[in-house]
Amino acid sequence: MEKVVRIVKKGEDESNLDYWISLTPIERLRNLETIRQEVIKEKYGTAKGFQRVYKIIKRK
């Protein structure tokens, strides 16, 4: 499959806008989350999880 790149000015690509408008808000959020995870994986190599949190308490 050959990749094709087409450069258009902002607002001239109606098909992209029509696609996103046709989705429900939940579908948009799911797609956004998928894109976000792909970017994180590309940039950092793995998905980041929560860091450990330690609480220091003073004993008497």
MOURBEL-V180871 format. One record per backbone hydrogen bond with DSSP energy under -1.0 kcal/mol. NH is the residue of the N-H (numbers start at 1). CO is the residue of the C=O. E is the energy in kcal/mol with one decimal. If there is no record, write none. Layout:
BEGIN
NH,CO,E + NH,CO,E
END
This chain:
BEGIN
12,9,-2.3 + 14,12,-1.3 + 17,13,-1.1 + 18,14,-2.9 + 19,15,-1.9 + 20,16,-2.0 + 21,17,-2.4 + 22,18,-1.7 + 28,24,-2.3 + 29,25,-2.2 + 30,26,-2.3 + 31,27,-2.4 + 32,28,-2.6 + 33,29,-2.5 + 34,30,-2.1 + 35,31,-2.4 + 36,32,-2.6 + 37,33,-2.5 + 38,34,-2.1 + 39,35,-2.2 + 40,36,-2.3 + 41,37,-2.4 + 42,38,-2.4 + 43,39,-2.7 + 44,40,-3.0 + 45,41,-1.6
END
